[in-house]
Amino acid sequence: MLNRTKENYRLRRKKALADLIEFGIEKKLAKGIVDSGKLEVVERIIQDTKKSKSQSPDKRFLKGLRYSRIKHGKVPLYRSLKQQRRDLE
């Protein structure tokens, strides 16, 4: 059971990563987004972005992600990724 759950989670992460790259987000940033947040939240924002059918889905997704992180009391992603980079150095 646990093994199947891990496989399902990995497949969901791969699909989310592929969707973000399809939107036009760089692979490195997309991986950081998928790794940094809850997968359910990222998937929900991806679905909302697909529904909107905007001309620039990458900007729409990033704006939705920023709004979601601020709404839940977290710092915006660009700041948290910079902080992670500083911690690694």
C-alpha positions in Angstrom: 0.0 0.0 0.0 2.7 2.5 1.0 4.7 1.6 -2.2 1.7 2.3 -4.4 1.1 5.7 -2.6 4.7 6.7 -3.3 4.4 5.7 -6.9 1.2 7.8 -7.2 2.9 10.8 -5.6 5.8 10.5 -8.0 3.5 10.4 -11.0 1.6 13.4 -9.8 4.9 15.3 -9.3 6.0 14.4 -12.8 2.7 15.5 -14.3 2.8 18.8 -12.4 6.4 19.4 -13.5 5.5 18.6 -17.1 2.5 21.0 -17.0 4.7 23.8 -15.6 7.3 23.3 -18.3 4.5 23.3 -20.9 3.3 26.7 -19.5 6.8 28.0 -20.3 8.3 28.0 -16.9 12.0 27.1 -16.8 12.8 23.5 -15.6 14.9 24.6 -12.7 12.2 27.0 -11.4 9.4 24.5 -12.0 11.3 21.9 -10.0 11.7 24.4 -7.2 8.0 25.2 -7.2 7.0 21.5 -7.1 9.5 20.7 -4.3 8.8 23.8 -2.2 5.0 23.6 -1.7 2.2 21.2 -1.2 1.5 19.3 -4.3 -2.3 19.6 -3.9 -2.0 23.4 -4.0 0.2 23.4 -7.0 -2.1 21.0 -8.8 -5.1 23.2 -8.0 -3.4 26.3 -9.4 -2.4 24.4 -12.5 -6.1 23.4 -13.0 -7.3 27.0 -12.6 -4.6 28.2 -15.0 -5.7 25.6 -17.6 -9.4 26.6 -17.2 -8.6 30.3 -17.8 -7.0 29.7 -21.2 -5.0 32.9 -20.9 -2.4 33.9 -23.5 0.4 33.8 -21.0 -0.2 30.8 -18.7 3.2 31.1 -17.0 2.4 34.6 -15.7 -1.1 33.5 -14.6 0.3 30.5 -12.7 3.0 32.5 -11.0 0.5 35.2 -10.0 -1.8 32.5 -8.6 1.0 30.8 -6.7 2.1 34.1 -5.2 -1.4 34.9 -4.1 -1.8 31.5 -2.6 1.4 31.7 -0.6 0.6 35.2 0.7 -2.9 34.1 1.6 -1.6 31.2 3.7 1.0 33.3 5.5 4.1 32.2 3.6 6.7 34.4 2.0 6.5 34.7 -1.8 8.4 31.9 -3.6 11.2 34.1 -5.1 12.2 35.1 -1.6 12.1 31.6 -0.2 14.1 30.2 -3.1 16.8 32.9 -2.5 16.8 32.0 1.2 17.3 28.3 0.3 20.2 29.2 -2.0 21.9 31.2 0.8 21.4 28.4 3.2 23.2 26.0 0.8 26.2 28.3 0.4 
